[in-house]
Amino acid sequence: MSSLSHRDIGCLYNLLDSITKIQTYSERLTNAGDFLNDNMAFDASMMNFIIIGEMVEKLSDLFITTHPIELDWSKIKGFRNILAHNYFGIDAEEVWQIIQNNLPVLKKEIEKIIEQ
């Protein structure tokens, strides 16, 4: 972890925090419909997805180039832009699939980077 800048480390911990929050908000729900109908869980998760995108945006260029991940940093930033600019057109099923399939992968990858 010592090779990472303080700023990058802070961003990574903020990423983990937002991922954990989204997982907590959604853990009692069973499908995209339940997720969409739970206004607090849905809205809080969307805000944390935006925070995730913001934190990825703040990661240094050196960090991004030396730590490629399976999910692609630029796609994570792009998802933030979709959420921020098309909030009422969000596909709850797509977001639900991201929560179920992509967030656990991202969390593991960030944890590995921090542990190095």
Backbone as XML, in Angstrom:
<?xml version="1.0"?>
<chain id="A" units="angstrom">
  <residue number="1" name="MET">
    <atom name="N" x="0.818" y="-1.193" z="0.000"/>
    <atom name="CA" x="0.000" y="0.000" z="0.000"/>
    <atom name="C" x="0.856" y="1.249" z="0.000"/>
  </residue>
  <residue number="2" name="SER">
    <atom name="N" x="2.086" y="1.162" z="0.399"/>
    <atom name="CA" x="2.942" y="2.335" z="0.533"/>
    <atom name="C" x="3.215" y="3.039" z="-0.796"/>
  </residue>
  <residue number="3" name="SER">
    <atom name="N" x="3.055" y="2.346" z="-1.924"/>
    <atom name="CA" x="3.315" y="2.980" z="-3.209"/>
    <atom name="C" x="2.144" y="3.850" z="-3.676"/>
  </residue>
  <residue number="4" name="LEU">
    <atom name="N" x="1.041" y="3.792" z="-2.990"/>
    <atom name="CA" x="-0.122" y="4.596" z="-3.355"/>
    <atom name="C" x="-0.054" y="5.965" z="-2.685"/>
  </residue>
  <residue number="5" name="SER">
    <atom name="N" x="-0.530" y="6.976" z="-3.386"/>
    <atom name="CA" x="-0.570" y="8.312" z="-2.780"/>
    <atom name="C" x="-1.668" y="8.357" z="-1.718"/>
  </residue>
  <residue number="6" name="HIS">
    <atom name="N" x="-1.561" y="9.306" z="-0.816"/>
    <atom name="CA" x="-2.582" y="9.466" z="0.224"/>
    <atom name="C" x="-3.948" y="9.735" z="-0.398"/>
  </residue>
  <residue number="7" name="ARG">
    <atom name="N" x="-3.936" y="10.513" z="-1.455"/>
    <atom name="CA" x="-5.196" y="10.827" z="-2.138"/>
    <atom name="C" x="-5.833" y="9.567" z="-2.716"/>
  </residue>
  <residue number="8" name="ASP">
    <atom name="N" x="-5.023" y="8.738" z="-3.386"/>
    <atom name="CA" x="-5.552" y="7.501" z="-3.967"/>
    <atom name="C" x="-6.055" y="6.556" z="-2.875"/>
  </residue>
  <residue number="9" name="ILE">
    <atom name="N" x="-5.321" y="6.453" z="-1.783"/>
    <atom name="CA" x="-5.748" y="5.600" z="-0.670"/>
    <atom name="C" x="-7.095" y="6.081" z="-0.130"/>
  </residue>
  <residue number="10" name="GLY">
    <atom name="N" x="-7.213" y="7.386" z="0.055"/>
    <atom name="CA" x="-8.488" y="7.942" z="0.531"/>
    <atom name="C" x="-9.632" y="7.633" z="-0.408"/>
  </residue>
  <residue number="11" name="CYS">
    <atom name="N" x="-9.390" y="7.777" z="-1.690"/>
    <atom name="CA" x="-10.424" y="7.469" z="-2.686"/>
    <atom name="C" x="-10.817" y="5.998" z="-2.630"/>
  </residue>
  <residue number="12" name="LEU">
    <atom name="N" x="-9.846" y="5.121" z="-2.485"/>
    <atom name="CA" x="-10.134" y="3.685" z="-2.425"/>
    <atom name="C" x="-10.982" y="3.346" z="-1.199"/>
  </residue>
  <residue number="13" name="TYR">
    <atom name="N" x="-10.658" y="3.933" z="-0.068"/>
    <atom name="CA" x="-11.463" y="3.681" z="1.130"/>
    <atom name="C" x="-12.871" y="4.264" z="0.991"/>
  </residue>
  <residue number="14" name="ASN">
    <atom name="N" x="-12.995" y="5.409" z="0.343"/>
    <atom name="CA" x="-14.321" y="5.969" z="0.082"/>
    <atom name="C" x="-15.117" y="5.079" z="-0.868"/>
  </residue>
  <residue number="15" name="LEU">
    <atom name="N" x="-14.430" y="4.507" z="-1.861"/>
    <atom name="CA" x="-15.077" y="3.557" z="-2.764"/>
    <atom name="C" x="-15.617" y="2.364" z="-1.988"/>
  </residue>
  <residue number="16" name="LEU">
    <atom name="N" x="-14.784" y="1.792" z="-1.138"/>
    <atom name="CA" x="-15.229" y="0.645" z="-0.335"/>
    <atom name="C" x="-16.415" y="1.012" z="0.542"/>
  </residue>
  <residue number="17" name="ASP">
    <atom name="N" x="-16.391" y="2.187" z="1.125"/>
    <atom name="CA" x="-17.483" y="2.631" z="1.983"/>
    <atom name="C" x="-18.792" y="2.724" z="1.192"/>
  </residue>
  <residue number="18" name="SER">
    <atom name="N" x="-18.740" y="3.308" z="0.013"/>
    <atom name="CA" x="-19.950" y="3.442" z="-0.797"/>
    <atom name="C" x="-20.456" y="2.087" z="-1.281"/>
  </residue>
  <residue number="19" name="ILE">
    <atom name="N" x="-19.552" y="1.204" z="-1.650"/>
    <atom name="CA" x="-19.955" y="-0.143" z="-2.076"/>
    <atom name="C" x="-20.649" y="-0.861" z="-0.919"/>
  </residue>
  <residue number="20" name="THR">
    <atom name="N" x="-20.061" y="-0.786" z="0.257"/>
    <atom name="CA" x="-20.644" y="-1.428" z="1.431"/>
    <atom name="C" x="-22.026" y="-0.865" z="1.732"/>
  </residue>
  <residue number="21" name="LYS">
    <atom name="N" x="-22.186" y="0.437" z="1.615"/>
    <atom name="CA" x="-23.495" y="1.051" z="1.857"/>
    <atom name="C" x="-24.525" y="0.524" z="0.863"/>
  </residue>
  <residue number="22" name="ILE">
    <atom name="N" x="-24.183" y="0.495" z="-0.409"/>
    <atom name="CA" x="-25.120" y="-0.003" z="-1.415"/>
    <atom name="C" x="-25.494" y="-1.452" z="-1.113"/>
  </residue>
  <residue number="23" name="GLN">
    <atom name="N" x="-24.516" y="-2.265" z="-0.779"/>
    <atom name="CA" x="-24.793" y="-3.669" z="-0.464"/>
    <atom name="C" x="-25.694" y="-3.781" z="0.770"/>
  </residue>
  <residue number="24" name="THR">
    <atom name="N" x="-25.491" y="-2.933" z="1.748"/>
    <atom name="CA" x="-26.330" y="-2.944" z="2.947"/>
    <atom name="C" x="-27.754" y="-2.528" z="2.620"/>
  </residue>
  <residue number="25" name="TYR">
    <atom name="N" x="-27.908" y="-1.473" z="1.815"/>
    <atom name="CA" x="-29.247" y="-0.990" z="1.467"/>
    <atom name="C" x="-30.032" y="-2.036" z="0.677"/>
  </residue>
  <residue number="26" name="SER">
    <atom name="N" x="-29.342" y="-2.827" z="-0.103"/>
    <atom name="CA" x="-30.029" y="-3.754" z="-1.007"/>
    <atom name="C" x="-30.088" y="-5.194" z="-0.508"/>
  </residue>
  <residue number="27" name="GLU">
    <atom name="N" x="-29.408" y="-5.508" z="0.585"/>
    <atom name="CA" x="-29.287" y="-6.906" z="1.001"/>
    <atom name="C" x="-30.610" y="-7.570" z="1.374"/>
  </residue>
  <residue number="28" name="ARG">
    <atom name="N" x="-31.570" y="-6.816" z="1.833"/>
    <atom name="CA" x="-32.843" y="-7.414" z="2.234"/>
    <atom name="C" x="-33.842" y="-7.490" z="1.071"/>
  </residue>
  <residue number="29" name="LEU">
    <atom name="N" x="-33.465" y="-6.955" z="-0.062"/>
    <atom name="CA" x="-34.334" y="-6.951" z="-1.238"/>
    <atom name="C" x="-34.008" y="-8.153" z="-2.124"/>
  </residue>
  <residue number="30" name="THR">
    <atom name="N" x="-34.998" y="-8.614" z="-2.872"/>
    <atom name="CA" x="-34.794" y="-9.850" z="-3.633"/>
    <atom name="C" x="-34.739" y="-9.666" z="-5.137"/>
  </residue>
  <residue number="31" name="ASN">
    <atom name="N" x="-35.169" y="-8.498" z="-5.629"/>
    <atom name="CA" x="-35.166" y="-8.294" z="-7.079"/>
    <atom name="C" x="-35.208" y="-6.809" z="-7.422"/>
  </residue>
  <residue number="32" name="ALA">
    <atom name="N" x="-35.107" y="-6.509" z="-8.706"/>
    <atom name="CA" x="-35.060" y="-5.119" z="-9.166"/>
    <atom name="C" x="-36.341" y="-4.364" z="-8.853"/>
  </residue>
  <residue number="33" name="GLY">
    <atom name="N" x="-37.463" y="-5.044" z="-8.924"/>
    <atom name="CA" x="-38.736" y="-4.390" z="-8.612"/>
    <atom name="C" x="-38.800" y="-3.949" z="-7.165"/>
  </residue>
  <residue number="34" name="ASP">
    <atom name="N" x="-38.387" y="-4.831" z="-6.256"/>
    <atom name="CA" x="-38.339" y="-4.464" z="-4.839"/>
    <atom name="C" x="-37.382" y="-3.299" z="-4.623"/>
  </residue>
  <residue number="35" name="PHE">
    <atom name="N" x="-36.256" y="-3.349" z="-5.309"/>
    <atom name="CA" x="-35.248" y="-2.297" z="-5.197"/>
    <atom name="C" x="-35.820" y="-0.958" z="-5.653"/>
  </residue>
  <residue number="36" name="LEU">
    <atom name="N" x="-36.460" y="-0.940" z="-6.794"/>
    <atom name="CA" x="-37.040" y="0.293" z="-7.331"/>
    <atom name="C" x="-38.145" y="0.832" z="-6.428"/>
  </residue>
  <residue number="37" name="ASN">
    <atom name="N" x="-38.943" y="-0.059" z="-5.852"/>
    <atom name="CA" x="-40.065" y="0.361" z="-5.017"/>
    <atom name="C" x="-39.661" y="0.793" z="-3.613"/>
  </residue>
  <residue number="38" name="ASP">
    <atom name="N" x="-38.451" y="0.484" z="-3.209"/>
    <atom name="CA" x="-37.952" y="0.937" z="-1.914"/>
    <atom name="C" x="-37.223" y="2.266" z="-2.154"/>
  </residue>
  <residue number="39" name="ASN">
    <atom name="N" x="-37.975" y="3.349" z="-2.065"/>
    <atom name="CA" x="-37.435" y="4.666" z="-2.424"/>
    <atom name="C" x="-36.160" y="5.021" z="-1.679"/>
  </residue>
  <residue number="40" name="MET">
    <atom name="N" x="-36.113" y="4.722" z="-0.381"/>
    <atom name="CA" x="-34.909" y="5.077" z="0.377"/>
    <atom name="C" x="-33.705" y="4.275" z="-0.087"/>
  </residue>
  <residue number="41" name="ALA">
    <atom name="N" x="-33.877" y="2.975" z="-0.245"/>
    <atom name="CA" x="-32.757" y="2.139" z="-0.685"/>
    <atom name="C" x="-32.318" y="2.536" z="-2.086"/>
  </residue>
  <residue number="42" name="PHE">
    <atom name="N" x="-33.278" y="2.778" z="-2.962"/>
    <atom name="CA" x="-32.952" y="3.135" z="-4.341"/>
    <atom name="C" x="-32.217" y="4.471" z="-4.390"/>
  </residue>
  <residue number="43" name="ASP">
    <atom name="N" x="-32.795" y="5.491" z="-3.763"/>
    <atom name="CA" x="-32.182" y="6.824" z="-3.805"/>
    <atom name="C" x="-30.811" y="6.842" z="-3.130"/>
  </residue>
  <residue number="44" name="ALA">
    <atom name="N" x="-30.694" y="6.184" z="-1.983"/>
    <atom name="CA" x="-29.405" y="6.151" z="-1.282"/>
    <atom name="C" x="-28.360" y="5.411" z="-2.109"/>
  </residue>
  <residue number="45" name="SER">
    <atom name="N" x="-28.768" y="4.340" z="-2.763"/>
    <atom name="CA" x="-27.833" y="3.597" z="-3.610"/>
    <atom name="C" x="-27.391" y="4.437" z="-4.799"/>
  </residue>
  <residue number="46" name="MET">
    <atom name="N" x="-28.314" y="5.141" z="-5.428"/>
    <atom name="CA" x="-27.951" y="5.979" z="-6.571"/>
    <atom name="C" x="-26.950" y="7.047" z="-6.150"/>
  </residue>
  <residue number="47" name="MET">
    <atom name="N" x="-27.164" y="7.638" z="-4.979"/>
    <atom name="CA" x="-26.216" y="8.650" z="-4.503"/>
    <atom name="C" x="-24.843" y="8.025" z="-4.295"/>
  </residue>
  <residue number="48" name="ASN">
    <atom name="N" x="-24.801" y="6.827" z="-3.760"/>
    <atom name="CA" x="-23.510" y="6.180" z="-3.535"/>
    <atom name="C" x="-22.855" y="5.738" z="-4.830"/>
  </residue>
  <residue number="49" name="PHE">
    <atom name="N" x="-23.624" y="5.396" z="-5.845"/>
    <atom name="CA" x="-23.039" y="5.133" z="-7.161"/>
    <atom name="C" x="-22.405" y="6.407" z="-7.725"/>
  </residue>
  <residue number="50" name="ILE">
    <atom name="N" x="-23.050" y="7.532" z="-7.495"/>
    <atom name="CA" x="-22.479" y="8.806" z="-7.944"/>
    <atom name="C" x="-21.178" y="9.081" z="-7.192"/>
  </residue>
  <residue number="51" name="ILE">
    <atom name="N" x="-21.158" y="8.816" z="-5.897"/>
    <atom name="CA" x="-19.931" y="8.990" z="-5.113"/>
    <atom name="C" x="-18.834" y="8.071" z="-5.645"/>
  </residue>
  <residue number="52" name="ILE">
    <atom name="N" x="-19.187" y="6.836" z="-5.975"/>
    <atom name="CA" x="-18.205" y="5.906" z="-6.543"/>
    <atom name="C" x="-17.588" y="6.509" z="-7.801"/>
  </residue>
  <residue number="53" name="GLY">
    <atom name="N" x="-18.419" y="7.025" z="-8.688"/>
    <atom name="CA" x="-17.903" y="7.651" z="-9.908"/>
    <atom name="C" x="-17.020" y="8.843" z="-9.614"/>
  </residue>
  <residue number="54" name="GLU">
    <atom name="N" x="-17.404" y="9.637" z="-8.636"/>
    <atom name="CA" x="-16.601" y="10.808" z="-8.247"/>
    <atom name="C" x="-15.246" y="10.371" z="-7.692"/>
  </residue>
  <residue number="55" name="MET">
    <atom name="N" x="-15.231" y="9.337" z="-6.892"/>
    <atom name="CA" x="-13.965" y="8.857" z="-6.320"/>
    <atom name="C" x="-13.057" y="8.287" z="-7.406"/>
  </residue>
  <residue number="56" name="VAL">
    <atom name="N" x="-13.623" y="7.584" z="-8.356"/>
    <atom name="CA" x="-12.814" y="7.071" z="-9.464"/>
    <atom name="C" x="-12.242" y="8.233" z="-10.264"/>
  </residue>
  <residue number="57" name="GLU">
    <atom name="N" x="-13.027" y="9.266" z="-10.448"/>
    <atom name="CA" x="-12.557" y="10.459" z="-11.166"/>
    <atom name="C" x="-11.369" y="11.107" z="-10.448"/>
  </residue>
  <residue number="58" name="LYS">
    <atom name="N" x="-11.325" y="11.016" z="-9.131"/>
    <atom name="CA" x="-10.259" y="11.639" z="-8.348"/>
    <atom name="C" x="-8.993" y="10.790" z="-8.257"/>
  </residue>
  <residue number="59" name="LEU">
    <atom name="N" x="-9.078" y="9.520" z="-8.655"/>
    <atom name="CA" x="-7.872" y="8.682" z="-8.644"/>
    <atom name="C" x="-6.852" y="9.255" z="-9.620"/>
  </residue>
  <residue number="60" name="SER">
    <atom name="N" x="-5.597" y="9.200" z="-9.265"/>
    <atom name="CA" x="-4.550" y="9.765" z="-10.123"/>
    <atom name="C" x="-4.427" y="8.969" z="-11.417"/>
  </residue>
  <residue number="61" name="ASP">
    <atom name="N" x="-3.955" y="9.641" z="-12.449"/>
    <atom name="CA" x="-3.711" y="8.969" z="-13.732"/>
    <atom name="C" x="-2.703" y="7.836" z="-13.562"/>
  </residue>
  <residue number="62" name="LEU">
    <atom name="N" x="-1.693" y="8.058" z="-12.738"/>
    <atom name="CA" x="-0.704" y="7.020" z="-12.479"/>
    <atom name="C" x="-1.367" y="5.789" z="-11.857"/>
  </residue>
  <residue number="63" name="PHE">
    <atom name="N" x="-2.255" y="6.011" z="-10.905"/>
    <atom name="CA" x="-2.956" y="4.893" z="-10.286"/>
    <atom name="C" x="-3.780" y="4.125" z="-11.326"/>
  </residue>
  <residue number="64" name="ILE">
    <atom name="N" x="-4.541" y="4.839" z="-12.116"/>
    <atom name="CA" x="-5.410" y="4.207" z="-13.126"/>
    <atom name="C" x="-4.589" y="3.367" z="-14.106"/>
  </residue>
  <residue number="65" name="THR">
    <atom name="N" x="-3.467" y="3.893" z="-14.540"/>
    <atom name="CA" x="-2.666" y="3.154" z="-15.522"/>
    <atom name="C" x="-1.913" y="1.987" z="-14.918"/>
  </residue>
  <residue number="66" name="THR">
    <atom name="N" x="-1.591" y="2.061" z="-13.644"/>
    <atom name="CA" x="-0.840" y="0.967" z="-13.013"/>
    <atom name="C" x="-1.732" y="-0.044" z="-12.295"/>
  </residue>
  <residue number="67" name="HIS">
    <atom name="N" x="-3.037" y="0.225" z="-12.216"/>
    <atom name="CA" x="-3.968" y="-0.687" z="-11.557"/>
    <atom name="C" x="-5.196" y="-0.941" z="-12.442"/>
  </residue>
  <residue number="68" name="PRO">
    <atom name="N" x="-4.988" y="-1.614" z="-13.556"/>
    <atom name="CA" x="-6.156" y="-1.947" z="-14.372"/>
    <atom name="C" x="-7.042" y="-2.946" z="-13.614"/>
  </residue>
  <residue number="69" name="ILE">
    <atom name="N" x="-8.340" y="-2.847" z="-13.821"/>
    <atom name="CA" x="-9.258" y="-3.777" z="-13.160"/>
    <atom name="C" x="-10.183" y="-4.396" z="-14.192"/>
  </residue>
  <residue number="70" name="GLU">
    <atom name="N" x="-10.794" y="-5.482" z="-13.811"/>
    <atom name="CA" x="-11.691" y="-6.215" z="-14.699"/>
    <atom name="C" x="-12.856" y="-5.350" z="-15.190"/>
  </residue>
  <residue number="71" name="LEU">
    <atom name="N" x="-13.345" y="-4.444" z="-14.350"/>
    <atom name="CA" x="-14.538" y="-3.672" z="-14.673"/>
    <atom name="C" x="-14.265" y="-2.383" z="-15.437"/>
  </residue>
  <residue number="72" name="ASP">
    <atom name="N" x="-13.054" y="-1.960" z="-15.575"/>
    <atom name="CA" x="-12.679" y="-0.767" z="-16.341"/>
    <atom name="C" x="-13.093" y="0.526" z="-15.628"/>
  </residue>
  <residue number="73" name="TRP">
    <atom name="N" x="-12.106" y="1.231" z="-15.160"/>
    <atom name="CA" x="-12.335" y="2.491" z="-14.442"/>
    <atom name="C" x="-13.201" y="3.461" z="-15.243"/>
  </residue>
  <residue number="74" name="SER">
    <atom name="N" x="-12.987" y="3.555" z="-16.551"/>
    <atom name="CA" x="-13.742" y="4.530" z="-17.351"/>
    <atom name="C" x="-15.227" y="4.184" z="-17.409"/>
  </residue>
  <residue number="75" name="LYS">
    <atom name="N" x="-15.574" y="2.907" z="-17.376"/>
    <atom name="CA" x="-16.989" y="2.518" z="-17.361"/>
    <atom name="C" x="-17.647" y="2.890" z="-16.041"/>
  </residue>
  <residue number="76" name="ILE">
    <atom name="N" x="-16.890" y="2.815" z="-14.975"/>
    <atom name="CA" x="-17.426" y="3.204" z="-13.666"/>
    <atom name="C" x="-17.717" y="4.704" z="-13.659"/>
  </residue>
  <residue number="77" name="LYS">
    <atom name="N" x="-16.794" y="5.497" z="-14.191"/>
    <atom name="CA" x="-17.022" y="6.945" z="-14.295"/>
    <atom name="C" x="-18.207" y="7.233" z="-15.204"/>
  </residue>
  <residue number="78" name="GLY">
    <atom name="N" x="-18.309" y="6.505" z="-16.297"/>
    <atom name="CA" x="-19.401" y="6.698" z="-17.239"/>
    <atom name="C" x="-20.752" y="6.395" z="-16.619"/>
  </residue>
  <residue number="79" name="PHE">
    <atom name="N" x="-20.809" y="5.369" z="-15.780"/>
    <atom name="CA" x="-22.062" y="5.029" z="-15.113"/>
    <atom name="C" x="-22.503" y="6.155" z="-14.190"/>
  </residue>
  <residue number="80" name="ARG">
    <atom name="N" x="-21.561" y="6.790" z="-13.535"/>
    <atom name="CA" x="-21.876" y="7.948" z="-12.695"/>
    <atom name="C" x="-22.544" y="9.038" z="-13.519"/>
  </residue>
  <residue number="81" name="ASN">
    <atom name="N" x="-22.019" y="9.296" z="-14.705"/>
    <atom name="CA" x="-22.581" y="10.333" z="-15.565"/>
    <atom name="C" x="-23.997" y="9.979" z="-16.015"/>
  </residue>
  <residue number="82" name="ILE">
    <atom name="N" x="-24.223" y="8.728" z="-16.324"/>
    <atom name="CA" x="-25.571" y="8.288" z="-16.712"/>
    <atom name="C" x="-26.539" y="8.535" z="-15.558"/>
  </residue>
  <residue number="83" name="LEU">
    <atom name="N" x="-26.147" y="8.149" z="-14.366"/>
    <atom name="CA" x="-27.029" y="8.328" z="-13.211"/>
    <atom name="C" x="-27.302" y="9.800" z="-12.928"/>
  </residue>
  <residue number="84" name="ALA">
    <atom name="N" x="-26.280" y="10.602" z="-12.983"/>
    <atom name="CA" x="-26.425" y="12.018" z="-12.641"/>
    <atom name="C" x="-27.247" y="12.786" z="-13.666"/>
  </residue>
  <residue number="85" name="HIS">
    <atom name="N" x="-27.179" y="12.381" z="-14.921"/>
    <atom name="CA" x="-27.829" y="13.158" z="-15.977"/>
    <atom name="C" x="-29.099" y="12.521" z="-16.519"/>
  </residue>
  <residue number="86" name="ASN">
    <atom name="N" x="-29.398" y="11.293" z="-16.109"/>
    <atom name="CA" x="-30.595" y="10.613" z="-16.611"/>
    <atom name="C" x="-31.295" y="9.893" z="-15.461"/>
  </residue>
  <residue number="87" name="TYR">
    <atom name="N" x="-31.359" y="10.544" z="-14.314"/>
    <atom name="CA" x="-31.828" y="9.902" z="-13.092"/>
    <atom name="C" x="-33.200" y="9.242" z="-13.273"/>
  </residue>
  <residue number="88" name="PHE">
    <atom name="N" x="-34.125" y="9.918" z="-13.930"/>
    <atom name="CA" x="-35.479" y="9.385" z="-14.043"/>
    <atom name="C" x="-35.620" y="8.369" z="-15.170"/>
  </residue>
  <residue number="89" name="GLY">
    <atom name="N" x="-34.547" y="8.136" z="-15.913"/>
    <atom name="CA" x="-34.575" y="7.129" z="-16.966"/>
    <atom name="C" x="-33.740" y="5.909" z="-16.636"/>
  </residue>
  <residue number="90" name="ILE">
    <atom name="N" x="-33.402" y="5.745" z="-15.369"/>
    <atom name="CA" x="-32.543" y="4.644" z="-14.948"/>
    <atom name="C" x="-33.296" y="3.326" z="-15.023"/>
  </residue>
  <residue number="91" name="ASP">
    <atom name="N" x="-32.644" y="2.322" z="-15.560"/>
    <atom name="CA" x="-33.192" y="0.974" z="-15.639"/>
    <atom name="C" x="-32.858" y="0.238" z="-14.341"/>
  </residue>
  <residue number="92" name="ALA">
    <atom name="N" x="-33.872" y="0.036" z="-13.501"/>
    <atom name="CA" x="-33.648" y="-0.582" z="-12.190"/>
    <atom name="C" x="-33.076" y="-1.990" z="-12.326"/>
  </residue>
  <residue number="93" name="GLU">
    <atom name="N" x="-33.465" y="-2.715" z="-13.351"/>
    <atom name="CA" x="-32.942" y="-4.072" z="-13.544"/>
    <atom name="C" x="-31.442" y="-4.030" z="-13.825"/>
  </residue>
  <residue number="94" name="GLU">
    <atom name="N" x="-31.013" y="-3.075" z="-14.645"/>
    <atom name="CA" x="-29.588" y="-2.934" z="-14.940"/>
    <atom name="C" x="-28.802" y="-2.583" z="-13.673"/>
  </residue>
  <residue number="95" name="VAL">
    <atom name="N" x="-29.330" y="-1.662" z="-12.888"/>
    <atom name="CA" x="-28.659" y="-1.275" z="-11.644"/>
    <atom name="C" x="-28.622" y="-2.466" z="-10.686"/>
  </residue>
  <residue number="96" name="TRP">
    <atom name="N" x="-29.728" y="-3.199" z="-10.608"/>
    <atom name="CA" x="-29.786" y="-4.372" z="-9.728"/>
    <atom name="C" x="-28.720" y="-5.396" z="-10.122"/>
  </residue>
  <residue number="97" name="GLN">
    <atom name="N" x="-28.556" y="-5.609" z="-11.424"/>
    <atom name="CA" x="-27.540" y="-6.557" z="-11.896"/>
    <atom name="C" x="-26.130" y="-6.068" z="-11.554"/>
  </residue>
  <residue number="98" name="ILE">
    <atom name="N" x="-25.915" y="-4.771" z="-11.640"/>
    <atom name="CA" x="-24.618" y="-4.210" z="-11.263"/>
    <atom name="C" x="-24.359" y="-4.448" z="-9.776"/>
  </residue>
  <residue number="99" name="ILE">
    <atom name="N" x="-25.379" y="-4.228" z="-8.954"/>
    <atom name="CA" x="-25.232" y="-4.448" z="-7.513"/>
    <atom name="C" x="-24.910" y="-5.916" z="-7.230"/>
  </residue>
  <residue number="100" name="GLN">
    <atom name="N" x="-25.608" y="-6.808" z="-7.891"/>
    <atom name="CA" x="-25.450" y="-8.237" z="-7.634"/>
    <atom name="C" x="-24.153" y="-8.809" z="-8.214"/>
  </residue>
  <residue number="101" name="ASN">
    <atom name="N" x="-23.757" y="-8.340" z="-9.397"/>
    <atom name="CA" x="-22.654" y="-8.973" z="-10.123"/>
    <atom name="C" x="-21.354" y="-8.178" z="-10.139"/>
  </residue>
  <residue number="102" name="ASN">
    <atom name="N" x="-21.443" y="-6.875" z="-10.301"/>
    <atom name="CA" x="-20.237" y="-6.070" z="-10.475"/>
    <atom name="C" x="-19.666" y="-5.505" z="-9.176"/>
  </residue>
  <residue number="103" name="LEU">
    <atom name="N" x="-20.532" y="-5.081" z="-8.267"/>
    <atom name="CA" x="-20.021" y="-4.487" z="-7.028"/>
    <atom name="C" x="-19.171" y="-5.460" z="-6.216"/>
  </residue>
  <residue number="104" name="PRO">
    <atom name="N" x="-19.562" y="-6.731" z="-6.078"/>
    <atom name="CA" x="-18.694" y="-7.642" z="-5.334"/>
    <atom name="C" x="-17.311" y="-7.796" z="-5.976"/>
  </residue>
  <residue number="105" name="VAL">
    <atom name="N" x="-17.261" y="-7.808" z="-7.293"/>
    <atom name="CA" x="-15.979" y="-7.904" z="-8.006"/>
    <atom name="C" x="-15.145" y="-6.657" z="-7.755"/>
  </residue>
  <residue number="106" name="LEU">
    <atom name="N" x="-15.767" y="-5.495" z="-7.895"/>
    <atom name="CA" x="-15.051" y="-4.238" z="-7.664"/>
    <atom name="C" x="-14.533" y="-4.164" z="-6.235"/>
  </residue>
  <residue number="107" name="LYS">
    <atom name="N" x="-15.357" y="-4.563" z="-5.288"/>
    <atom name="CA" x="-14.949" y="-4.535" z="-3.881"/>
    <atom name="C" x="-13.715" y="-5.408" z="-3.655"/>
  </residue>
  <residue number="108" name="LYS">
    <atom name="N" x="-13.730" y="-6.608" z="-4.189"/>
    <atom name="CA" x="-12.578" y="-7.514" z="-4.034"/>
    <atom name="C" x="-11.323" y="-6.942" z="-4.678"/>
  </residue>
  <residue number="109" name="GLU">
    <atom name="N" x="-11.468" y="-6.358" z="-5.856"/>
    <atom name="CA" x="-10.310" y="-5.794" z="-6.542"/>
    <atom name="C" x="-9.719" y="-4.620" z="-5.767"/>
  </residue>
  <residue number="110" name="ILE">
    <atom name="N" x="-10.578" y="-3.775" z="-5.222"/>
    <atom name="CA" x="-10.083" y="-2.638" z="-4.431"/>
    <atom name="C" x="-9.408" y="-3.137" z="-3.161"/>
  </residue>
  <residue number="111" name="GLU">
    <atom name="N" x="-9.998" y="-4.122" z="-2.514"/>
    <atom name="CA" x="-9.380" y="-4.676" z="-1.305"/>
    <atom name="C" x="-7.997" y="-5.264" z="-1.613"/>
  </residue>
  <residue number="112" name="LYS">
    <atom name="N" x="-7.860" y="-5.926" z="-2.748"/>
    <atom name="CA" x="-6.549" y="-6.475" z="-3.137"/>
    <atom name="C" x="-5.530" y="-5.360" z="-3.335"/>
  </residue>
  <residue number="113" name="ILE">
    <atom name="N" x="-5.946" y="-4.292" z="-3.997"/>
    <atom name="CA" x="-5.038" y="-3.173" z="-4.235"/>
    <atom name="C" x="-4.588" y="-2.568" z="-2.909"/>
  </residue>
  <residue number="114" name="ILE">
    <atom name="N" x="-5.520" y="-2.382" z="-1.988"/>
    <atom name="CA" x="-5.181" y="-1.792" z="-0.686"/>
    <atom name="C" x="-4.233" y="-2.694" z="0.085"/>
  </residue>
  <residue number="115" name="GLU">
    <atom name="N" x="-4.428" y="-3.986" z="0.001"/>
    <atom name="CA" x="-3.597" y="-4.945" z="0.755"/>
    <atom name="C" x="-2.171" y="-5.060" z="0.218"/>
  </residue>
  <residue number="116" name="GLN">
    <atom name="N" x="-1.932" y="-4.653" z="-1.010"/>
    <atom name="CA" x="-0.601" y="-4.807" z="-1.616"/>
    <atom name="C" x="0.440" y="-4.006" z="-0.878"/>
  </residue>
</chain>
